[in-house]
Amino acid sequence: MKNEQNPSEDSFRALRNIEAELFERAPARPAAPQPAGRDNWQLNREVLDLHRKCADLKEELEAARTLLTEQNVLAASSLSALRETGRDLERAREDLRKQEEEKRALQRELEQEKNRRENFREQLARENAHREEISDLLRGAVRAEAPAEPQLPAAPRPAPARPGRFVRRFF
């Protein structure tokens, strides 16, 4: 890339230089030998046409290079976006795995809590049954103890007439 201004201008300048060279010979230069069967003017025209075709091909090549560069930039940005999407997908999969683990842990806790609650229910049922049995036994015992005669209150005990020797020492 000699000149980055405009490739078509470079090719037209080159064509003009070639035309000037071909059609304007310096007087000091001797004429080139004429090829047989063709005149000089026709050969110069063919050379000019070939140079124009070459300039056109250079322009097409430059356009193709530009297009390839654009395609490369698009491909690179697409690959970058795909990589980022892949990382996002991996993060989402990891989050999903963690949520699944949490879900399994919560299900285990729920199952343990259900078992514990069931054990408490069974224990409560046993305790209620024991309570019923005890209350039935107490009712039966109260009925059996009910005296036919009322009890007399116990008479108070008489106090000792004189305290013993050991007690007298301390008083």
C-alpha positions as CSV (number, residue, x, y, z in Angstrom):
1,M,0.0,0.0,0.0
2,K,2.1,2.8,-1.3
3,N,-0.5,5.4,-1.4
4,E,-3.5,5.2,0.9
5,Q,-5.4,8.1,-0.7
6,N,-7.3,6.5,-3.5
7,P,-6.2,3.5,-5.6
8,S,-8.1,4.6,-8.7
9,E,-6.2,7.9,-8.8
10,D,-2.9,6.1,-8.6
11,S,-3.9,3.8,-11.5
12,F,-5.0,6.8,-13.6
13,R,-1.8,8.6,-13.0
14,A,0.1,5.5,-13.9
15,L,-1.9,5.2,-17.1
16,R,-1.2,8.8,-18.0
17,N,2.4,8.4,-17.4
18,I,2.4,5.3,-19.6
19,E,0.5,7.2,-22.3
20,A,2.9,10.1,-22.1
21,E,5.8,7.6,-22.4
22,L,4.4,5.8,-25.4
23,F,3.1,8.8,-27.4
24,E,5.7,11.4,-26.5
25,R,9.2,10.2,-27.2
26,A,12.1,12.3,-26.5
27,P,14.0,13.3,-29.7
28,A,17.2,11.8,-28.4
29,R,15.8,8.3,-28.2
30,P,16.0,6.1,-31.1
31,A,12.8,4.5,-32.3
32,A,12.2,0.9,-31.2
33,P,12.2,-1.7,-34.0
34,Q,8.7,-2.3,-35.4
35,P,7.2,-5.7,-34.8
36,A,6.2,-7.5,-37.9
37,G,2.5,-7.7,-38.7
38,R,1.3,-5.0,-36.2
39,D,1.8,-1.3,-36.2
40,N,3.1,0.6,-33.2
41,W,-0.1,2.4,-32.6
42,Q,-2.1,-0.8,-32.2
43,L,0.4,-2.3,-29.8
44,N,0.4,0.9,-27.7
45,R,-3.4,0.7,-27.6
46,E,-3.3,-3.0,-26.4
47,V,-0.7,-2.1,-23.8
48,L,-3.0,0.7,-22.6
49,D,-6.0,-1.6,-22.5
50,L,-4.0,-4.1,-20.5
51,H,-2.9,-1.4,-18.1
52,R,-6.5,-0.3,-17.7
53,K,-7.5,-3.9,-17.0
54,C,-4.7,-4.2,-14.5
55,A,-5.9,-1.0,-12.8
56,D,-9.4,-2.4,-12.7
57,L,-8.2,-5.7,-11.3
58,K,-6.2,-3.8,-8.6
59,E,-9.4,-1.9,-7.7
60,E,-11.3,-5.2,-7.5
61,L,-8.5,-6.7,-5.4
62,E,-8.6,-3.7,-3.1
63,A,-12.4,-4.0,-2.8
64,A,-12.1,-7.7,-2.1
65,R,-9.5,-7.0,0.6
66,T,-11.8,-4.4,2.1
67,L,-14.7,-6.9,2.1
68,L,-12.5,-9.6,3.6
69,T,-11.4,-7.2,6.3
70,E,-15.0,-6.3,7.1
71,Q,-15.9,-10.0,7.1
72,N,-12.9,-10.7,9.5
73,V,-14.1,-8.0,11.8
74,L,-17.6,-9.4,11.8
75,A,-16.3,-12.9,12.3
76,A,-14.1,-11.8,15.2
77,S,-17.0,-9.9,16.9
78,S,-19.3,-12.9,16.3
79,L,-16.8,-15.2,17.9
80,S,-16.4,-12.9,20.8
81,A,-20.2,-12.8,21.3
82,L,-20.3,-16.6,21.1
83,R,-17.6,-16.9,23.7
84,E,-19.5,-14.5,26.0
85,T,-22.7,-16.4,25.4
86,G,-20.9,-19.7,26.2
87,R,-19.6,-18.2,29.4
88,D,-23.1,-17.0,30.3
89,L,-24.5,-20.5,29.5
90,E,-21.9,-22.1,31.8
91,R,-22.7,-19.7,34.6
92,A,-26.4,-20.5,34.1
93,R,-25.7,-24.2,34.2
94,E,-23.7,-23.8,37.4
95,D,-26.5,-21.8,38.9
96,L,-29.0,-24.5,37.9
97,R,-26.8,-27.2,39.5
98,K,-26.6,-25.2,42.7
99,Q,-30.3,-24.7,42.7
100,E,-30.8,-28.5,42.1
101,E,-28.5,-29.2,45.1
102,E,-30.4,-26.7,47.3
103,K,-33.7,-28.3,46.2
104,R,-32.5,-31.8,47.1
105,A,-31.2,-30.5,50.5
106,L,-34.6,-28.8,51.1
107,Q,-36.5,-32.0,50.1
108,R,-34.3,-34.0,52.5
109,E,-35.0,-31.5,55.3
110,L,-38.7,-31.6,54.5
111,E,-38.7,-35.4,54.6
112,Q,-36.9,-35.3,58.0
113,E,-39.3,-32.8,59.3
114,K,-42.2,-35.0,58.2
115,N,-40.7,-38.0,59.9
116,R,-40.1,-36.0,63.0
117,R,-43.7,-34.7,63.0
118,E,-45.0,-38.3,62.5
119,N,-42.8,-39.4,65.4
120,F,-44.3,-36.6,67.6
121,R,-47.8,-37.6,66.6
122,E,-47.1,-41.2,67.6
123,Q,-45.5,-40.1,70.9
124,L,-48.5,-37.8,71.5
125,A,-50.9,-40.6,70.8
126,R,-49.0,-42.9,73.2
127,E,-48.9,-40.2,75.9
128,N,-52.7,-39.6,75.5
129,A,-53.3,-43.3,75.8
130,H,-51.1,-43.4,79.0
131,R,-53.0,-40.4,80.3
132,E,-56.3,-42.1,79.7
133,E,-55.1,-45.3,81.4
134,I,-53.7,-43.3,84.4
135,S,-56.9,-41.2,84.7
136,D,-59.0,-44.5,84.5
137,L,-56.8,-46.0,87.2
138,L,-57.1,-42.9,89.4
139,R,-60.9,-42.9,89.0
140,G,-60.9,-46.5,90.0
141,A,-58.6,-45.9,93.0
142,V,-60.7,-42.9,94.2
143,R,-63.8,-45.1,94.1
144,A,-62.1,-47.9,95.9
145,E,-60.7,-45.6,98.6
146,A,-63.9,-43.9,99.3
147,P,-64.4,-44.9,103.0
148,A,-67.7,-46.0,104.2
149,E,-67.1,-44.3,107.6
150,P,-65.8,-40.9,107.9
151,Q,-62.4,-40.7,109.5
152,L,-61.9,-38.9,112.7
153,P,-59.4,-36.2,112.9
154,A,-56.2,-37.3,114.6
155,A,-55.8,-36.2,118.2
156,P,-52.9,-33.9,118.9
157,R,-50.0,-35.5,120.6
158,P,-49.2,-34.5,124.1
159,A,-45.9,-32.7,124.6
160,P,-43.3,-34.3,126.7
161,A,-43.5,-33.3,130.3
162,R,-40.0,-32.5,130.7
163,P,-37.3,-32.1,128.1
164,G,-34.5,-34.5,128.1
165,R,-31.0,-33.9,129.3
166,F,-29.5,-33.1,126.0
167,V,-32.2,-30.5,125.2
168,R,-31.7,-28.8,128.6
169,R,-28.1,-28.0,127.9
170,F,-28.9,-25.8,125.0
171,F,-31.7,-23.8,126.6
